Amino acid sequence: MTNLSNLTQEQIDELKNLGNAPVDYSDIPKTTDFSKAKFKYYKIEPIKQTVTMRLDADLVAVLKSFGKGYQSKTNEILRSVVMEHKMPVLNITD
């Protein structure tokens, strides 16, 4: 990919004027073999929500015994229970 800072002002103006013009792909060879393609997986972090819950003191002690990150571990535990019981999970994006 070209670094835009290496472009001249004339080239930048030309790109801006293209807008949504159709791209001519006729000079690009067709590729049907993707066996050597490299794919990158992106982990999408779910939106976190602060909640207040009343839990048994002994349960809180066990969770806090995980040390730093115990809230994330609690989230993992809850998620594993939800997945184990095949409970529906809403895909919240906002």
N, C-alpha and C positions, 0 to 999 in steps of 0.2 A: 504494500500500500504506500502511496506517495505521501510524504510529509508535506502538508499544505504550506508550511513555512518556507519551503524551497520553491514555491510557485511565484511567478512574477505577478504584478498587479493586473497585467493584461490577461493572464491565464485565469486568475481568480474571477475577473469580471466576465470572462467567457463562460466559466462554469456557472456563475450566478444567472446568466442570461439563458442557460439551457432549460432551467425550470424542470418540468416533468416531461421533457421531450422524450420520445421513444428511443431506446437504445438499440443500435444495430449489432446483433450478435452473430451475423453471418460469417465473420472472420474467425470465430472461435470454434475449434474442432469439437465435435460431439464426443462426450465421454460417457461410456456405459459401464466401464469397469471401475468400481469404487472400492475394490478389495484393499487397496493401499491407502485409502483415505484416512485421515486422522480426525477423529471427532472429539470434541470437548464437551463434557457434561457440566452443566451449571446447576448448582444447588440453589433453589429459590428459598430464601428464608421466609417462613410464615410471619405474618404480622403478630406481634406480641401484644397482649392486653393485660393490664394490671387488674388483679381481682383481689377481693378480701374474702377469705374463707375461714370458717371455724372448724378446726381439726382437733382431734384428741392430742393431749400434751405428749404422750408417749410416741405417737406417730410423728409429730413435729421433731422430737428429739432424734428419732431414727433418721429422718430426712436431713436434719442439720448435721448429723454425724458424717455425712458425705463430705463435709467441709465446703470450701469455696466452690461455687457452682451448684449448690444443692437445689436451687430453684430450677435450674436447667435440668438437673437429674430428675426432679419431681415431674417436670413436664414430660420427659422421656418415659417415665413410669406410667403416667396417665395415658400417654399416647399408645404405649404397648398394650395396655388393658383395652383401650378402645379398639385397636386393630385386632387383638386376640378374639374379642367378642363380635367382630365384624359390625361394629356400630357405625352408622353413617356419619361422615365428617363433612361439614360444609366447607367449600373452598371460598374463603373470604379474602377478597383482594383489597378492600378499602377499610 
